[in-house]
Amino acid sequence: MGDYAWFLGGATIAFGVIASTWGKVKTVGWRLMNFAVQRIEIPTQAGHEAVTAYLIARFRRSRNYDRMFGASWEYRKDGRYGLIPYEQFGNRTLVLWNGWYPFFYSNQQESKAPTKEGHSSNATKIYSTLTFMRGTLNVEKILQEACEVRNSISWAAEDADQQSKTRFIIHHVPKRGDSDTDSDSGSNGLAWYQQGTYRLLGHEPGDLGKRPTMNGKALDNLIFPQRIKNLIQEIELWRKSREWYREKGIPWKRGWMLYGPPGTGKTALARAFAEDMNMPIYVYNLAEMSNSELTRVWSEMQMNVPCIALIEDIDNVFHGRENVARKNQGMMMSMNMPKKDDDNNDRRGGGMMIPLTFDCLLNCLDGVERSDGIFTIISTNDVSKVDPALGQPRQLPDGTSEFISTRPGRIDKAVELGYMEPADKKKMAARILGAYEQQHLEMLQFVERYPDLQETPAQFQERCAQVALKCFWHEQTAAKALLADRPAPAAAASHPRELILNGHAKG
């Protein structure tokens, strides 16, 4: 019994000694292993994403690894919106082969350890590690080629006309929704399915994305005066003049302001410009952004130039230089905003965030860092609320208007989008009601009878659509009645002519 107690006590002491010195034992053991095994750490998310995509594409994977599968909602080129299944790489350890030599690619994305004060430590965050036998892997070459591949995808703008239409994509800033893939889309402006870190199941990357305009160009499907449509030529000339700007030492950027009543097509026009020019468009919601977030995302756009930055309804955020979007709400609580490490400069005690300032917006548009390759479009319903630092149009004695820019490259042109002209109304009526001769004729007579009636494109489109829908439903009802060999039932609503007149009475 005594021998057993002596043995148990000795084992306990030995275990205690090993436990207390385990950290040093592990360190010494790892240093000994380093003579044969090398481990490389990747401390940046951008590097992690590029290396993951490169390794998946260039090296053979072992069949035995922990796999991650998922699905995300995405648009398809056939116009449908549905779930896209995929396998995701980079979040679990992979065993890959460089010829006969295996190596490990491990995910190390862990939260920074909090300090006693509750704040994040300053320790370097490691996203992934490469572990391999010395002399079997050239990590510098892998990283260099991975970055070159990623850059070549992002910089494929010069030959966009010769390539398939793959650059047009809509980015919402901040991101909308809580899609898992949104958070993994990276900072290079590419869609999640173009990142190379996903293996799509049953689809190809070219099958996904917004469906392009089916009938000609996107701008051709919008009803605008020809003076508005001609503006796309200016965007095209700007996009193709990069070298000229560089030779002259002029920042390669432009800025427009679209102003007019709600429903005049400001957002639709900017989207059409981006689609027809095959450029990505970043749609900014300034009311939900902080200074650091805007600065960070604006810088990230440089990876995806040329592109369009659309700042919608700036008069709903700034009256002059005052941020009225947060005037009655105070500071935003951090629980209502995505927490980001780089937002610490905008946070003060209690986890609150200071709203975006007008000076920060100006610095992004025309600050120390030149935003080369960015075509900025700012829309507003009330141009009188726009600060003069962005520029404002003014009326000349002869009735014409001109735009005075306080600094070229910030905002260079102001474009007014007003109510529809009678000629444009007739074009829209022909497109929507062309198949219904009688109703089309009645709508044309209505336009001629009220030539000064102020209607936005959205309002007049709704007027025509209601008539067209009534005609379509009447045809469907008649067709079903004919198949059933019985008279068609009486229409449940008024005659389309009454819809035309009633629309005028309401609007």
C-alpha positions, -999 to +999 in steps of 0.1 A: +000+000+000+029+023+008+046+016-024+014+024-043+010+057-025+047+065-031+042+058-068+011+079-070+028+108-053+057+106-076+036+105-107+016+135-094+049+155-088+062+145-123+029+155-139+030+189-121+066+195-132+057+187-169+026+208-168+044+238-153+072+236-179+051+225-209+053+259-226+091+258-225+091+221-236+069+229-265+090+259-275+122+239-274+106+210-293+093+234-320+128+250-324+143+216-329+117+207-355+124+240-373+156+225-385+135+203-408+100+219-408+092+256-415+061+275-408+051+307-425+024+330-411+001+353-432-010+382-411-034+400-436-068+391-449-060+402-484-029+379-485-049+350-470-076+354-497-051+356-526-030+327-514-060+305-507-073+310-543-038+304-557-032+272-538-066+257-547-060+264-584-024+253-586-018+224-562-033+190-558-054+185-526-055+155-504-089+138-503-088+136-465-096+170-450-124+187-431-147+201-457-171+231-456-202+233-477-228+260-479-252+279-501-258+316-507-286+336-525-273+350-557-286+363-591-281+342-622-276+354-657-309+339-667-327+364-645-335+340-616-325+346-580-319+315-559-295+295-538-261+286-552-244+256-535-206+257-530-176+243-512-156+269-493-118+268-488-096+287-464-114+281-432-102+246-424-068+229-426-058+216-461-032+190-470-018+198-504+010+183-525+039+200-542+050+171-563+058+143-539+060+166-509+030+173-487+024+206-469-003+220-446-023+252-451-041+260-418-066+286-409-057+307-379-084+333-378-089+339-341-102+369-322-076+391-305-073+382-269-089+410-247-068+428-222-078+433-186-094+466-195-116+449-220-099+463-251-083+443-279-046+436-276-021+449-301-009+413-310-007+406-347-037+388-360-027+357-381-051+346-408-034+314-420-001+295-419+018+273-443+038+244-428+062+224-450+095+206-450+124+231-456+134+233-493+102+219-507+082+250-511+090+285-524+066+307-504+079+340-518+071+328-553+037+316-542+028+349-526+041+369-555+023+349-581-009+348-560-009+386-558-002+389-596-031+366-604-055+385-581-043+419-595-048+407-631-084+398-623-091+432-607-072+452-633-088+435-663-105+468-672-082+478-701-095+450-723-130+450-710-145+456-744-128+425-758-138+404-728-171+391-717-192+414-696-179+404-662-169+436-645-204+451-640-215+443-604-234+463-578-217+468-544-238+482-516-218+501-490-223+492-461-232+457-472-269+448-470-283+417-454-264+391-434-252+367-461-223+346-451-206+351-484-209+389-481-184+389-453-160+367-473-161+387-505-127+403-498-116+439-505-108+437-542-143+444-554-149+410-569-181+391-563-178+362-538-181+336-566-152+352-584-128+350-555-114+316-563-119+304-527-153+288-535-159+257-557-194+262-571-215+231-574-235+228-606-226+263-617-198+283-633-188+319-622-199+331-656-234+319-649-239+342-619-245+379-616-270+405-627-286+396-659-275+420-687-300+441-706-316+418-731-328+445-756-297+464-766-279+486-741-293+494-707-294+531-715-315+524-746-342+509-724-345+542-704-366+571-717-344+602-714-339+632-737-310+626-761-289+653-743-289+630-713-281+598-733-252+616-750-235+619-716-224+583-718-199+594-745-182+616-720-179+586-695-165+564-723-139+590-733-129+595-697-125+557-692-102+554-723-080+584-715-061+571-685-027+575-702-035+611-712-044+620-676-011+604-665+010+622-690-005+656-681-002+649-643-040+653-639-059+630-615-078+604-636-113+610-621-145+628-627-175+639-607-211+646-616-242+657-597-276+645-608-304+666-594-341+667-598-374+656-582-378+621-569-386+595-596-368+612-624-344+583-629-312+595-612-303+560-598-314+542-630-292+565-651-261+559-630-268+521-631-272+522-669-239+540-672-221+514-652-237+485-670-231+498-705-195+508-697-190+474-680-178+490-647-186+480-611-208+505-592-205+512-555-237+525-540-230+544-508-255+549-479-237+576-461-262+577-432-250+544-420-212+550-423-185+564-401-154+583-411-131+553-409-154+531-428-159+555-457-121+561-459-114+524-459-139+514-485-130+544-507-094+533-507-104+497-515-122+509-546-087+515-561-084+478-565-113+477-589-109+508-611-123+522-633-155+521-614-185+544-605-191+556-569-228+565-565-237+586-535-275+586-534-297+614-520-270+634-503-296+660-492-311+633-469-277+631-451-261+665-453-278+699-452-248+720-461-221+704-439-244+692-411-252+655-409-289+657-404-293+619-407-280+615-372-292+648-358-322+633-339-307+600-333-275+610-316-245+587-319-250+552-332-247+523-308-221+498-318-247+470-315-265+485-345-234+486-366-209+460-378-179+460-354-146+465-372-112+468-358-105+499-379-134+518-364-117+523-331-107+558-340-144+567-343-155+550-311-155+567-278-165+554-244-196+531-243-191+517-277-207+546-296-197+557-331-194+592-343-214+598-375-198+607-408-185+642-412-187+663-444-149+670-442-142+633-444-164+630-475-145+659-491-112+643-483-123+611-500-134+630-531-104+652-534-079+646-505-043+638-501-048+604-517-059+609-553-089+587-562-076+578-597-101+557-617-132+567-598-161+583-615-182+598-587-220+605-592-239+623-564-277+625-566-299+649-548-336+658-548-329+693-535-298+710-549-302+740-527-292+718-497-258+708-513-228+726-498-211+750-522-178+731-516-193+704-540-204+731-564-239+743-574-256+752-607-266+788-612-290+805-635-277+829-661-296+861-673-306+844-706-323+816-687-296+790-693-277+774-664-241+767-657-222+748-631-194+763-611-170+737-597-150+747-567-124+722-575-123+701-607-123+664-602-145+668-571-178+676-590-173+687-626-208+687-640-244+691-628-271+673-648-307+682-642-333+654-646-367+669-646-402+660-656-409+642-689-412+660-721-442+652-744-420+635-770-405+612-744-439+604-730-449+592-765-419+570-767-427+554-734-463+550-743-453+532-776-430+508-757-456+498-731-489+501-750-477+494-785-494+461-786-528+476-778-537+500-807-568+516-792-553+523-758-520+535-773-539+560-794-559+572-764-527+577-744-511+597-772-542+619-773-540+623-735-504+635-738-513+660-765-543+673-745-521+680-714-486+689-728-477+709-696-487+681-672-456+675-649-449+638-645-417+620-636-408+589-656-419+568-627-453+584-626-460+582-663-447+547-665-472+537-638-500+554-658-492+534-689-485+502-670-519+502-653-536+504-687-514+478-703-520+454-673-557+458-676-556+449-713-533+420-707-556+406-679-586+411-702-569+390-729-560+363-704-596+361-692-609+360-728-585+332-737-595+311-707-632+316-716-626+306-752-609+274-741-638+266-718-662+272-747-682+298-728-686+336-730-659+357-714-670+372-680-674+409-678-643+429-668-640+434-631-626+469-634-631+500-655-623+503-691-586+512-699-598+546-711-611+554-677-578+544-662-560+570-683-584+598-672-585+586-636-548+586-635-548+623-645-574+631-619-553+615-592-519+628-602 
